[in-house]
């Protein structure tokens, strides 16, 4: 069963948010969706945090004609992992994005124009502080769980470390305590692609810079996959439409990256892509603390970590560093290394590999 037709909601907060940079952002609008019913005790709420270019549209469809359901539709609904007969599921679009929450594409009320590059640099911690305003608005004192993969996992880490009294558990998939130099370098090349597109105009474009953003997305998309998955899907097959010795002839994998990149241009804002990439690069769960151990000393909730063997963007060793730190501190922690050929995107594509463990973990959690 599915959650059916769902409606996106939004809430605006007049209260200013002081960001990690020291800048002030306000007013703030957050787009969000909910699924299921909040119980009388308000103790069955699970917050699901989205990854880099995700949205609040976690499950269901906005209309009968919508082609694709929400991005994690397979695990949300009656009888599914996130059982809407039992849990109240919340997913909000982060600040800095372009799917209804305040970001660089939003209108700055002080100028009447788009923020563009006047939008302040934000961090994952800033995103979570904004989410806390939403949870307050919903009247929820303590979340049963926070769950997410990749940047969503970073948000779950921030909830567990910054708001320990408000989180009963956390499920964190394919996440790092801090991106490596290699991960940052790949985002840097993606940024160059956009900066060198003459239609970007230092963020003051009228239309999305197609070539720059498509190339940036192509670079990013490679990091989500693995050598094994790309070999299985494309191999060295040459496009049937091209002659092998045509100079502009393409391999199938080239055509795929081009298609994926240019499709992305039609649905995501370029400046939002840049701001969220910067937030990823800046992420460090130990920011403001003396060490990772110092940051995790604040955690009170049990955390369930998942890593995937073929994930080379945020490889298992990075998750295992966090697990060892939790164990050293005597904190409740559970770790599962999933054998997968799907790379970083395994947490989105192979939900069946972790569903039994997460289900059991949530069964044991009490708000």
C-alpha positions in Angstrom: 0.0 0.0 0.0 1.1 3.6 -0.6 0.3 6.9 1.2 -1.6 8.0 -1.9 -2.1 11.7 -2.7 -0.2 14.0 -0.4 0.0 17.8 -0.1 3.0 19.9 0.5 2.8 22.3 3.4 4.8 25.3 4.4 5.4 27.4 7.5 7.1 30.8 7.8 8.9 31.9 10.9 9.4 35.6 11.5 12.1 34.8 14.1 15.6 35.4 12.8 18.0 32.5 12.8 21.6 33.2 13.8 23.8 31.1 11.5 27.1 29.4 12.2 28.8 32.1 10.2 27.4 34.8 12.5 25.0 36.1 9.8 21.3 36.5 10.4 18.7 34.8 8.2 15.0 35.7 8.5 12.2 35.4 7.9 12.5 31.7 7.1 10.0 29.5 5.2 10.2 25.7 5.4 8.4 23.4 3.0 7.4 20.0 4.5 5.2 17.0 4.2 3.8 14.7 6.8 2.4 11.1 6.6 0.4 9.2 9.2 -1.1 10.6 12.4 0.6 12.1 15.4 -0.6 10.2 18.5 -2.1 11.8 21.6 1.2 11.6 23.5 3.1 13.1 20.5 5.6 10.3 20.9 5.5 8.6 17.4 7.2 11.2 15.2 10.0 10.3 12.9 11.9 13.0 11.0 13.4 11.8 7.7 16.1 14.1 6.4 16.8 14.3 2.6 20.2 14.3 0.8 21.8 17.0 -1.3 19.3 17.6 -4.1 16.3 16.0 -2.4 13.1 17.6 -1.3 10.3 17.3 1.3 8.4 15.0 -1.2 9.4 11.8 0.6 6.5 9.6 -0.5 3.2 9.4 -2.4 2.2 11.7 -5.2 1.0 15.3 -5.4 -1.6 14.4 -8.0 -2.8 11.4 -10.0 -0.9 12.6 -13.0 2.5 12.9 -11.2 4.9 10.6 -13.0 7.1 9.6 -10.1 6.3 9.2 -6.4 8.4 10.7 -3.6 12.1 9.9 -3.4 11.8 7.2 -0.7 8.3 6.0 -1.5 9.2 2.3 -1.1 9.8 2.5 2.6 6.9 4.8 3.7 3.3 3.7 4.0 1.0 1.2 5.8 2.9 -1.9 6.7 6.2 -0.6 5.3 9.4 0.2 7.2 8.1 3.7 8.1 4.6 2.4 8.9 2.2 5.2 8.6 -0.3 3.2 10.7 2.1 3.5 13.6 4.4 6.5 13.0 4.0 10.1 12.1 6.6 10.8 9.4 7.9 14.3 8.8 10.2 15.4 5.9 11.2 19.0 5.5 13.1 20.7 2.7 16.3 22.2 4.0 17.1 26.0 4.0 19.3 26.7 1.0 17.4 24.5 -1.3 14.9 25.4 -4.0 11.9 23.2 -3.3 9.8 25.6 -1.2 12.2 26.5 1.6 14.1 29.7 1.9 17.2 29.7 -0.3 19.2 31.7 -2.8 16.3 31.5 -5.3 13.9 33.0 -2.8 12.9 36.7 -2.7 14.8 38.7 -0.1 12.0 40.7 1.6 14.5 43.6 2.3 15.2 44.1 -1.4 12.3 42.6 -3.3 14.8 40.7 -5.4 16.2 37.2 -5.4 18.9 36.6 -2.8 21.2 35.0 -5.4 24.8 35.3 -3.9 23.7 37.7 -1.2 22.2 34.6 0.5 24.5 33.7 3.5 26.6 30.6 3.5 24.8 27.9 5.5 25.8 24.8 7.2 24.1 21.5 8.0 23.9 22.6 11.6 22.0 25.7 10.4 19.6 23.4 8.5 18.9 21.4 11.6 18.3 24.5 13.7 15.7 25.6 11.2 14.1 22.1 11.3 13.9 22.5 15.1 11.6 25.5 14.6 9.3 23.2 12.6 9.3 20.5 15.2 8.5 23.1 17.8 5.6 24.3 15.6 4.3 20.8 15.4 4.2 20.6 19.1 6.7 17.7 19.3 9.1 17.8 22.3 11.0 14.6 21.4 11.4 12.7 18.1 11.1 8.9 18.2 13.8 8.9 15.5 15.7 10.9 13.0 16.7 9.0 9.8 18.7 10.0 6.7 21.4 9.1 4.3 24.3 11.1 3.0 23.5 14.8 3.8 20.4 13.5 5.5 22.6 11.4 7.7 24.7 14.5 8.5 21.4 16.2 9.7 20.6 13.1 11.8 24.1 13.4 13.4 23.5 17.1 14.1 20.2 16.3 15.8 21.9 13.6 18.0 24.8 15.9 19.0 23.1 19.3 19.1 19.7 18.4 20.4 20.3 15.2 22.4 17.3 15.7 24.7 15.0 15.8 21.7 16.0 12.6 19.9 15.2 9.1 21.1 17.2 7.4 18.3 18.9 8.0 15.0 19.4 5.9 11.9 22.3 7.1 9.8 23.2 5.7 6.3 26.2 6.3 4.0 27.4 9.3 6.0 30.7 10.8 7.0 31.7 12.8 10.1 33.5 15.1 7.6 34.0 14.9 3.9 37.5 14.0 2.7 39.8 16.1 0.5 38.8 13.9 -2.4 35.1 14.5 -1.9 35.7 18.3 -1.6 37.8 18.3 -4.7 35.1 16.7 -6.8 32.6 19.4 -5.6 35.3 22.0 -6.5 35.4 20.7 -10.1 31.6 20.9 -10.2 31.7 24.5 -9.0 34.3 25.4 -11.7 31.9 24.0 -14.3 29.2 26.4 -13.1 31.5 29.4 -12.6 32.9 29.0 -16.1 29.5 29.0 -17.7 29.1 32.6 -19.0 25.3 32.4 -18.5 25.8 32.0 -14.7 26.6 35.7 -14.5 27.9 35.4 -10.9 24.6 34.1 -9.8 22.4 36.8 -11.4 21.1 34.5 -14.2 17.6 34.8 -15.5 17.5 31.2 -16.7 19.4 28.2 -15.2 22.9 28.0 -16.8 22.3 24.8 -18.7 25.7 23.6 -19.7 27.5 24.5 -16.4 24.9 22.9 -14.1 24.5 19.8 -16.4 28.2 19.2 -16.2 28.3 19.8 -12.5 25.5 17.3 -12.0 27.3 14.8 -14.2 30.4 15.1 -12.0 28.4 14.7 -8.9 26.4 11.8 -10.3 29.6 9.8 -10.9 30.4 10.0 -7.2 27.0 8.4 -6.4 27.8 5.3 -8.4 30.5 2.6 -8.3 32.8 1.0 -10.9 30.9 -2.2 -10.5 27.4 -0.7 -11.0 28.6 1.4 -14.0 30.2 -1.7 -15.6 27.1 -3.7 -15.1 24.8 -1.0 -16.5 26.9 0.3 -19.4 30.1 -1.7 -19.8 32.1 -0.3 -22.8 29.0 -0.3 -25.1 29.1 2.3 -27.7 25.9 4.2 -28.6 24.0 2.5 -31.4 23.3 5.9 -32.8 26.9 6.8 -33.4 29.7 5.4 -35.4 32.6 4.2 -33.3 35.1 6.4 -35.1 32.9 9.5 -35.2 34.8 12.2 -33.3 31.7 13.2 -31.4 30.4 9.6 -31.0 29.6 8.6 -27.4 29.7 5.6 -25.2 26.4 4.7 -23.6 27.7 5.9 -20.2 28.4 9.3 -21.8 24.9 9.6 -23.1 23.5 8.6 -19.7 25.5 11.3 -17.9 24.4 13.9 -20.5 20.7 12.9 -20.2 20.9 12.9 -16.4 22.7 16.2 -16.3 20.4 18.1 -18.6 17.3 16.7 -17.0 18.6 18.0 -13.7 18.7 21.6 -15.1 14.9 21.6 -15.5 14.3 20.8 -11.8 17.0 22.3 -9.6 18.3 25.8 -9.1 22.0 26.4 -9.8 22.8 28.7 -6.9 21.0 26.2 -4.5 23.3 23.5 -5.9 26.3 25.6 -5.1 25.2 26.6 -1.6 24.3 23.0 -0.6 27.6 21.7 -2.1 29.4 24.3 0.1 27.4 23.1 3.2 28.6 19.5 2.4 32.2 20.6 2.1 32.1 22.6 5.3 30.5 19.8 7.3 32.3 18.5 10.4 30.3 17.0 13.2 33.1 18.0 15.6 32.9 21.7 14.5 33.2 23.7 17.7 34.5 20.8 19.8 37.9 19.7 20.6 37.5 16.3 19.0 35.1 13.8 17.5 35.0 12.2 21.0 34.1 15.5 22.5 31.2 16.0 20.1 29.9 12.4 20.6 30.0 12.8 24.3 26.8 14.8 24.0 24.9 11.9 22.4 22.3 10.1 24.6 20.3 8.3 21.9 21.2 5.0 20.4 22.5 5.4 16.9 22.3 2.8 14.1 24.9 3.3 11.4 24.9 1.7 7.9 27.8 1.8 5.4 28.0 0.2 2.0 31.0 -1.6 0.7 31.2 0.1 -2.7 30.6 3.6 -1.5 33.8 5.5 -2.3 32.4 8.9 -1.7 31.8 8.3 2.0 33.6 4.9 2.5 32.9 2.5 5.3 36.1 3.5 7.2 34.6 7.0 7.8 31.4 5.5 9.4 33.6 3.1 11.4 35.5 6.0 12.9 32.2 7.2 14.4 31.2 3.8 15.6 34.6 3.3 17.4 34.2 6.7 19.0 30.7 5.8 20.3 32.0 2.4 21.6 34.9 4.1 23.3 32.5 6.4 25.1 30.2 3.5 26.1 27.3 5.0 24.0 24.6 2.7 22.5 25.6 2.1 18.9 24.9 -0.5 16.2 26.7 -0.9 13.0 25.9 -2.8 9.8 28.2 -3.0 6.7 26.1 -3.8 3.7 27.6 -5.6 0.7 26.4 -3.7 -2.3 27.6 -2.9 -5.8 25.5 0.3 -6.1 28.0 2.8 -4.5 26.9 5.8 -2.5 23.3 5.6 -3.9 22.8 2.2 -2.3 20.9 3.7 0.6 18.3 4.9 -1.9 18.3 1.9 -4.3 18.6 -1.1 -2.0 16.2 -0.4 0.9 15.6 -4.1 1.3 19.1 -4.6 2.5 18.6 -2.5 5.6 14.9 -2.6 6.2 14.9 -5.6 8.6 17.6 -4.1 10.8 16.0 -0.7 11.0 12.6 -2.2 11.7 14.0 -4.1 14.6 15.9 -1.0 15.8 12.7 1.1 15.8 10.7 -1.6 17.6 13.1 -1.2 20.5 13.0 2.6 20.6 10.7 4.5 23.0 10.3 8.3 22.9 
